Amino acid sequence: MSESEKYDVIIGLEIHIQTNTKSKMFCSCPTGYFQKEPNTHVCPVCLGLPGALPVPNKRAIELCILMGLATNCDIDKEIYFDRKHYFYPDLPKGYQISQYKRAICTDGYIDLKNGNRVEIERIHQEEDVAKSTHHSENNKEYSLIDYNKSGVPLIEIVTKPCIKSAQEAKEFATKIRQISRYLNISFADMEKGQMRCEPNISVQEKGKWEYKDGKILPIGDYKLNSKVEVKNIGSITAVEKAIEYEVKRLVDDIENGKEIIQQTRGWNAEKGVTEFQRSKETADDYRYMPEPDILVIDVTEEDIERISSEIVELPDEKTERYISSWGISEYSAEVISSTKENATYFENLQKVLSPKLGEKDAAIEASNWLMGTLYSISNEKGITVSEMDIDITELALLILSFKEGIFTKNKAEELLRECIENGKDITAEIENLKQAKNDTSGDIDNIVEECIVQNPKAVEDYKSGKDASIGFLVGKIMQATKGTANPNEVRNILIEKLKR
């Protein structure tokens, strides 16, 4: 019996996201700490000095509510903060201001492509911790702490243990990142620590457990295997890899009769393995208590209505519209809508092309160019499509000129590359090609005749049965006409002349 037939994988995901605010969660220190001099974005509040009192960041709370609304959560009308105590130096107060019993957002969900629904237990507001680095020098080990990150607004998204595979966890994390970026909640750049994923994983024997009211319960006298949390995951792809590794490790341990101990492990990306860090803490270990320095914050219906006005059409909705209304392929629709910037670029290009091509044809043409030429150029140059600085009106003119037969697709792509790399004016270049087409249209017979004379070997090869030679000759003629001739017309004329 295979592992997949014998065991079920159960995953709950915790995702931390730093929100896009100018100041920290409970003080006025700036949040733009990345690559700044250590301990320069600090004050008595985020350094936990005696007498310093926290002041909640209104915008951070609004962004937390916005994420809740975008993920179908219920929004609490009263916001309570709690103290979460632990003995690490990354928060100098000795506790983190977070939420425990009452989260701002609860009971949400996101639907996956396979039809499964990931249930969200809670989305709550808290503050981030400092950055610790560990060093060894002259046989001495020491740690340094940079408190610039300490106190940056953080929202934590906690799913119920209902994710069934590493692939589902990856898709859910991807959708959360897309929502964050579409709604400007966060840039969610995992390399900069703006988004962190921490899966809780357990492996249970099939048929010996059940999922009820958001909990994993044993059936009969079955003893549930403990869960393991994995931290230090630095990319969406690594989420999938870390879970796959840990599932295999857990199954191997069970098969070998080893006891599964609840623990926290770290993902070592270089080795591609998880590594033991510490025994897993429980809620009691954190000694939660109400935060006495922050009063209850009321959330009104007017607040929720105002915040909900920031919700825009999200990727799943765009994908569905692109497919149903414009006939775009599912793959293209998903790729285009995966980022707000590319979706906006695509829709603007479609809009400019529509008067000439009609809505559907304009969308398909815009999709083809974006998925083909534009993505190819952007990948080569390591920049986004929006960073290529191409005027959409000029790009549309280029596409329409190609559709009108002014030049070939290859010539259009070549011209676009030249204009991007050398800063040429697309409109002017198109006019030059139109003039060249007019100049050569009457001379096409002469150009074909000249090509036949100049390439006797290719002509002989074609006449002896090597049909591929015709492509070589057509290419030579297209070069002579600067790509403005109709290749099918050229081919027909050429074949006719070679029959003589």
C-alpha positions in Angstrom: 0.0 0.0 0.0 1.4 3.4 -1.0 1.8 6.3 1.5 -1.0 8.3 -0.2 -3.4 5.3 0.2 -2.5 4.8 3.9 -2.2 8.3 5.2 -3.9 11.7 5.0 -2.0 14.9 5.1 -3.5 17.7 7.2 -2.2 21.2 6.9 -3.1 24.4 8.6 -1.3 27.6 7.4 -0.3 30.7 9.3 0.6 33.6 7.1 2.1 36.9 8.5 1.9 40.0 6.3 3.5 43.4 6.9 0.9 46.0 6.0 1.7 49.1 3.8 1.6 51.9 6.4 4.0 54.8 6.8 4.4 54.3 10.6 4.6 51.3 13.0 1.7 49.6 14.7 1.9 51.4 18.0 4.2 54.4 17.5 5.1 57.0 14.8 8.5 55.4 13.8 8.8 54.9 10.0 8.3 51.4 8.6 10.7 51.7 5.7 13.5 49.8 7.5 14.8 47.6 4.7 18.6 48.1 4.2 18.6 51.0 6.6 21.2 51.5 9.3 20.3 49.2 12.3 18.4 50.7 15.2 17.7 54.0 13.5 13.9 53.6 13.2 13.2 53.3 16.9 11.7 55.3 19.7 10.8 54.7 23.4 7.6 52.9 22.5 9.1 50.2 20.2 12.1 50.0 22.4 9.9 49.2 25.4 11.2 51.9 27.6 9.4 52.5 30.9 6.4 54.9 30.7 6.0 54.6 26.9 2.5 53.9 25.9 1.2 52.4 22.6 -1.1 54.3 20.2 -2.8 52.0 17.7 -2.3 52.6 14.0 -5.7 53.3 12.4 -4.6 52.5 8.9 -3.1 49.2 9.9 -6.4 48.1 11.4 -8.3 49.2 8.3 -6.0 47.1 6.1 -6.6 44.1 8.4 -10.3 44.6 8.0 -9.9 45.0 4.3 -8.1 41.6 4.1 -10.9 40.1 6.1 -13.6 41.5 3.7 -11.7 40.3 0.7 -11.5 36.7 2.2 -15.2 36.5 3.2 -14.7 37.0 6.9 -17.0 38.3 9.6 -15.7 41.5 11.1 -15.8 42.0 14.9 -17.5 45.3 15.9 -15.1 45.6 18.9 -11.4 45.3 18.7 -9.5 44.0 21.7 -5.7 43.7 22.0 -3.8 41.2 24.2 -0.3 40.7 25.5 1.6 37.6 24.4 4.5 37.0 26.7 7.7 35.2 25.7 11.4 35.4 26.7 13.1 36.3 23.5 15.0 39.6 23.0 13.3 40.5 19.7 10.6 42.5 21.5 12.3 44.5 24.4 9.0 44.8 26.3 9.1 41.1 26.9 5.7 40.6 25.2 4.0 41.2 21.9 0.8 43.2 21.5 -1.4 40.8 19.6 -5.0 39.4 19.7 -6.0 36.1 21.3 -9.6 35.3 22.1 -11.2 37.8 19.8 -9.7 38.4 16.3 -10.8 41.3 14.1 -11.8 38.9 11.3 -13.1 35.4 11.6 -14.7 32.5 9.7 -13.6 33.4 6.2 -12.6 31.3 3.2 -10.9 31.1 -0.2 -11.9 28.6 -2.9 -9.2 26.7 -4.8 -9.1 25.7 -8.4 -9.9 22.0 -7.6 -13.1 23.1 -5.9 -11.8 22.6 -2.3 -12.4 25.4 0.1 -9.7 26.6 2.5 -11.5 27.8 5.7 -9.9 30.8 7.5 -10.2 30.6 11.2 -9.1 34.1 12.0 -7.2 37.2 10.8 -5.8 39.3 13.6 -3.6 42.3 14.1 -0.3 42.4 15.9 3.2 43.9 15.8 6.3 42.4 14.1 9.5 41.6 16.1 13.1 42.6 15.7 15.7 41.0 13.4 18.3 38.9 15.2 21.5 37.8 13.5 23.9 35.3 15.0 27.7 35.5 14.6 30.9 33.6 15.4 34.2 35.4 15.7 37.5 34.4 17.4 35.8 31.3 18.8 33.1 33.4 20.4 29.5 33.3 19.5 27.2 36.4 19.8 24.0 37.8 18.5 23.0 41.3 17.3 19.5 42.7 17.3 18.2 45.4 14.9 14.9 46.8 16.3 14.0 48.7 13.1 11.5 46.0 12.2 10.2 45.7 15.8 6.7 47.1 15.9 6.0 47.1 12.2 2.2 46.4 11.6 1.5 42.7 11.0 -1.6 40.8 10.2 -1.7 37.1 10.8 -4.0 34.8 8.7 -4.7 31.5 10.3 -6.5 28.7 8.4 -8.3 25.8 9.9 -6.6 22.4 9.5 -8.3 21.7 6.2 -5.6 22.0 3.5 -4.9 18.6 2.0 -1.6 18.9 0.1 1.5 20.9 -0.4 0.1 22.1 -3.7 -3.1 23.4 -2.1 -1.0 25.2 0.5 1.0 26.8 -2.2 -2.1 27.9 -4.1 -3.7 29.4 -1.0 -0.5 31.3 -0.1 -0.3 32.6 -3.7 -3.9 33.8 -3.6 -3.3 35.6 -0.3 -0.3 37.4 -1.8 -2.3 38.4 -4.9 -5.1 39.8 -2.8 -2.5 41.7 -0.7 -1.0 43.3 -3.8 -4.2 44.0 -5.6 -5.7 45.8 -2.6 -2.3 47.5 -1.7 -2.5 45.9 1.7 1.1 44.8 1.4 3.8 44.3 -1.2 4.1 40.8 0.3 7.8 40.5 -0.8 9.0 37.4 0.9 12.6 38.1 0.2 12.2 41.3 2.3 10.3 39.5 5.0 7.1 41.3 4.2 5.3 37.9 4.0 6.0 34.8 6.0 4.3 31.4 5.7 4.4 28.8 8.6 2.6 25.5 7.9 1.4 23.2 10.6 1.5 19.7 9.3 0.3 16.3 10.6 -0.1 12.9 9.1 -3.0 10.7 10.2 -4.0 7.2 9.2 -6.9 7.1 6.7 -10.3 6.4 8.2 -9.2 6.9 11.8 -9.9 10.6 12.2 -12.6 13.2 11.2 -12.8 16.9 10.6 -15.5 18.5 12.6 -16.2 22.1 13.5 -12.7 23.2 12.3 -10.9 20.5 14.4 -9.2 17.2 13.8 -10.8 14.6 16.0 -9.8 10.9 16.5 -12.3 8.1 15.8 -12.6 5.5 18.5 -9.4 4.9 20.4 -7.1 6.2 17.7 -4.4 8.5 19.0 -3.8 11.4 16.8 -0.2 12.0 15.6 1.2 15.4 16.8 1.6 18.3 14.4 4.8 20.0 13.4 5.2 23.7 12.6 7.8 24.8 10.0 9.3 28.3 10.0 11.8 30.3 8.0 10.2 29.7 4.6 11.4 32.4 2.2 9.3 31.9 -0.9 5.9 30.5 -2.1 7.7 27.7 -3.9 9.6 26.8 -0.7 6.2 26.4 1.1 5.4 23.5 -1.2 8.9 22.0 -0.9 9.1 22.3 2.9 5.7 20.6 3.3 6.6 17.8 0.9 9.8 17.2 2.8 8.2 17.2 6.2 5.3 14.9 5.1 7.9 12.4 3.9 9.8 12.7 7.1 6.7 12.2 9.3 5.6 9.2 7.3 9.0 7.6 7.5 9.1 8.2 11.3 5.6 6.6 11.7 6.5 3.6 9.5 9.7 3.1 11.6 7.8 3.3 14.9 9.1 6.6 16.1 7.0 8.9 18.3 6.0 12.1 16.6 6.7 15.0 19.0 5.0 18.4 18.6 7.8 20.7 17.7 8.9 23.7 15.7 11.3 23.1 12.8 13.0 25.5 10.4 13.3 25.2 6.6 16.9 25.1 5.4 16.6 26.1 1.8 20.2 25.4 0.9 20.0 21.8 2.1 16.3 21.4 1.2 15.5 19.9 4.6 13.6 20.9 7.8 15.7 21.1 11.0 14.6 20.9 14.7 14.4 24.3 16.5 12.4 23.8 19.7 9.5 22.1 21.3 6.2 23.7 20.3 4.8 26.2 22.7 1.1 26.2 23.7 -1.2 29.2 24.4 -0.5 28.7 28.1 3.2 29.2 27.6 2.5 32.7 26.3 0.5 33.8 29.4 -2.0 35.9 27.3 -3.6 38.8 29.1 -5.7 41.8 28.0 -3.6 44.7 26.9 -4.4 47.3 29.6 -2.9 50.3 27.8 -5.3 50.1 24.7 -9.0 50.7 25.1 -11.6 48.7 23.2 -11.9 50.1 19.6 -15.4 50.3 18.1 -15.9 49.4 14.4 -19.1 50.8 12.9 -21.1 49.8 9.9 -19.9 53.1 8.3 -16.3 52.1 8.9 -16.8 48.7 7.2 -18.7 50.3 4.3 -15.9 52.9 3.8 -13.2 50.2 3.9 -15.1 47.9 1.6 -15.1 50.6 -1.1 -11.3 49.8 -1.5 -12.1 46.3 -2.8 -11.4 46.0 -6.5 -12.0 43.2 -8.9 -9.6 40.4 -7.7 -7.7 37.9 -9.8 -10.2 35.0 -9.7 -13.0 37.4 -10.8 -10.8 38.8 -13.6 -9.9 35.4 -14.7 -13.5 34.4 -15.0 -14.5 37.6 -16.8 -11.6 37.3 -19.3 -12.7 33.7 -20.1 -16.4 34.2 -20.2 -16.7 37.6 -21.8 -13.6 37.7 -24.0 -12.8 34.1 -24.8 -9.3 34.2 -23.5 -7.8 30.8 -22.7 -7.8 29.8 -19.0 -4.0 29.7 -18.8 -3.6 33.1 -20.4 -6.3 34.6 -18.2 -4.7 33.2 -15.0 -1.2 34.5 -15.9 -2.4 37.9 -16.9 -4.6 38.4 -13.9 -1.9 37.1 -11.5 -0.6 40.7 -11.1 -2.6 43.9 -10.9 0.0 45.7 -13.1 -0.2 43.2 -16.0 -4.0 43.0 -15.8 -4.3 46.8 -16.0 -1.9 46.9 -18.9 -3.8 44.2 -20.7 -7.2 45.9 -20.2 -5.9 49.2 -21.3 -4.4 47.7 -24.5 -7.7 45.8 -25.1 -9.6 49.1 -24.7 -7.5 50.9 -27.3 -7.7 48.0 -29.8 -11.5 47.5 -29.4 -12.8 50.3 -31.7 -10.9 48.7 -34.7 -11.1 45.0 -33.8 -14.1 44.6 -31.6 -14.1 43.7 -27.9 -13.3 39.9 -28.2 -10.8 40.1 -31.0 -9.1 43.0 -29.3 -8.8 41.0 -26.0 -7.4 38.0 -27.8 -4.9 40.1 -29.8 -3.8 41.9 -26.6 -3.5 38.6 -24.8 -1.4 37.1 -27.6 1.0 40.0 -27.6 1.2 40.2 -23.8 1.8 36.5 -23.3 4.2 36.3 -26.3 6.3 39.2 -27.3 5.9 41.5 -24.2 6.5 38.8 -21.6 9.5 37.5 -23.7 11.1 40.9 -23.7 10.4 41.6 -20.1 11.9 38.3 -19.0 15.0 38.9 -21.1 15.5 42.3 -19.5 14.5 41.3 -16.0 11.8 44.0 -15.8 8.0 44.1 -15.7 5.9 45.0 -18.7 4.9 48.3 -17.1 8.6 49.1 -16.7 9.3 48.8 -20.4 7.9 52.3 -20.9 5.9 51.5 -24.0 3.1 53.9 -24.8 -0.1 51.7 -25.2 -1.4 53.9 -28.0 1.8 53.3 -30.0 1.8 49.6 -29.2 -1.8 49.4 -30.4 -0.8 51.2 -33.6 1.9 48.7 -34.2 -0.5 45.8 -33.6 -3.1 47.3 -35.9 -0.5 48.0 -38.6 0.5 44.3 -38.5 -3.2 43.2 -38.7 -3.6 45.5 -41.8 -0.7 43.7 -43.5 1.7 46.7 -43.4 4.4 44.3 -42.2 4.8 40.8 -40.8 4.5 39.7 -37.2 8.2 39.1 -37.1 8.9 42.6 -38.4 6.5 44.1 -35.8 8.2 42.2 -33.0 11.6 43.3 -34.3 10.5 46.9 -34.5 9.1 46.8 -31.0 12.4 45.4 -29.6 14.3 48.2 -31.4 12.1 50.9 -30.1 12.4 49.5 -26.5 16.2 49.1 -26.7 17.1 52.2 -28.7 14.3 54.6 -27.7 13.0 54.8 -31.3 9.6 56.4 -32.0 7.2 53.6 -32.9 4.9 55.9 -34.9 7.7 57.3 -36.9 9.1 53.9 -37.6 5.7 52.6 -38.7 5.4 55.5 -41.2 8.8 54.7 -42.6 7.8 51.1 -43.1 4.6 52.2 -44.8 6.6 54.3 -47.2 9.0 51.4 -47.8 6.0 49.2 -48.6 4.6 51.7 -51.1 8.1 52.0 -52.7 8.5 48.3 -53.1 4.9 47.2 -53.9 5.2 48.0 -57.6 8.7 46.4 -57.8 7.9 43.1 -56.1 8.2 41.2 -59.4 11.7 42.7 -60.0 12.8 41.9 -56.4 11.7 38.3 -56.9 13.5 38.1 -60.2 16.7 39.5 -58.6 16.5 37.1 -55.7 16.3 34.1 -58.2 19.3 35.4 -60.1 21.3 36.0 -56.9 20.6 32.6 -55.3 21.1 29.9 -58.0 21.9 27.1 -55.6 18.6 27.5 -53.6 16.7 27.7 -56.9 18.3 24.5 -58.2 17.6 22.8 -54.8 14.0 23.7 -55.0 13.7 22.5 -58.6 15.3 19.2 -57.6 12.6 18.6 -55.0 14.0 20.3 -51.9 10.8 22.3 -51.0 12.4 23.8 -47.9 14.5 26.0 -50.1 11.5 28.1 -50.9 11.5 29.3 -47.3 15.1 30.5 -47.7 14.2 32.4 -50.9 11.1 34.0 -49.3 13.2 35.1 -46.4 15.7 36.8 -48.7 12.8 38.7 -50.5 11.3 39.7 -47.1 14.7 41.1 -46.1 14.8 43.1 -49.4 11.4 44.5 -48.7 12.2 45.2 -45.0 9.4 42.9 -43.9 6.7 45.0 -45.6 5.8 42.5 -48.3 3.0 39.9 -47.8 4.9 36.6 -47.3 2.1 34.5 -48.8 2.0 36.8 -51.9 5.8 36.6 -52.2 5.7 32.8 -52.0 3.0 32.5 -54.7 4.9 34.8 -57.1 8.1 33.0 -56.4 6.7 29.6 -57.1 5.0 30.8 -60.2 8.3 32.2 -61.6 10.3 29.0 -60.6 7.9 26.9 -62.7 9.1 28.6 -65.9 
